[in-house]
């Protein structure tokens, strides 16, 4: 499939057809990573950020362990 870029303000956009998006299970909310190998654009679903996962796990552990202390501080 060949596509052309579309002018979008001062930038350019690549319009991806709906059947291809459905095939890849991508929608407007899907984070994408755009890289290049020097001659090609490579667009893929962004991998979950491991730092974000660790932060969420630490928050969950702190909430579980210190719920009473947090409640007292909130008063």
C-alpha positions in Angstrom: 0.0 0.0 0.0 1.4 3.4 -0.9 0.3 6.6 0.9 1.1 10.2 0.6 1.5 12.7 3.5 -1.3 15.2 4.1 -0.5 18.8 5.0 -1.7 19.5 8.6 -1.0 23.1 9.6 2.8 23.5 9.4 3.3 19.7 9.7 2.4 16.6 7.7 0.1 13.7 8.7 -0.1 10.1 7.6 -3.7 8.9 7.3 -4.1 5.2 8.1 -7.1 3.4 6.8 -9.7 2.1 9.3 -9.4 -1.6 8.2 -5.6 -1.5 8.9 -6.2 0.1 12.3 -8.8 -2.5 13.2 -6.4 -5.3 12.1 -3.7 -4.0 14.4 -6.2 -3.2 17.2 -5.2 0.5 17.2 -7.4 3.5 17.9 -7.0 7.2 18.7 -6.1 6.4 22.3 -3.4 3.8 21.5 0.1 5.2 22.3 2.4 4.7 19.3 6.2 4.8 19.0 7.7 6.2 15.9 11.3 5.3 15.1 13.5 5.1 12.0 16.2 2.8 10.7 17.6 5.7 8.6 15.5 5.0 5.5 12.1 3.8 6.8 9.6 5.1 9.4 8.7 2.4 11.8 5.4 2.8 13.7 4.5 0.4 16.5 2.5 0.3 19.6 4.4 1.8 22.5 5.7 -0.6 25.0 4.4 0.0 28.5 6.8 2.2 30.4 8.5 0.0 33.1 9.1 3.0 35.3 5.4 3.9 35.3 4.6 0.3 36.2 7.1 0.4 39.1 5.6 3.7 40.3 2.1 2.3 40.2 3.2 -0.8 42.1 4.9 1.3 44.8 1.8 3.5 45.1 -0.4 0.5 45.5 1.9 -1.0 48.2 2.1 2.3 50.1 -1.7 2.7 50.0 -2.2 -0.9 51.2 0.4 -0.7 54.0 -0.2 2.9 55.2 -4.0 3.4 54.6 -4.6 4.3 58.3 -1.8 6.8 58.4 -3.0 8.4 55.2 -6.5 8.7 56.6 -5.2 10.3 59.8 -3.1 12.8 57.8 -6.2 13.7 55.7 -8.2 14.7 58.8 
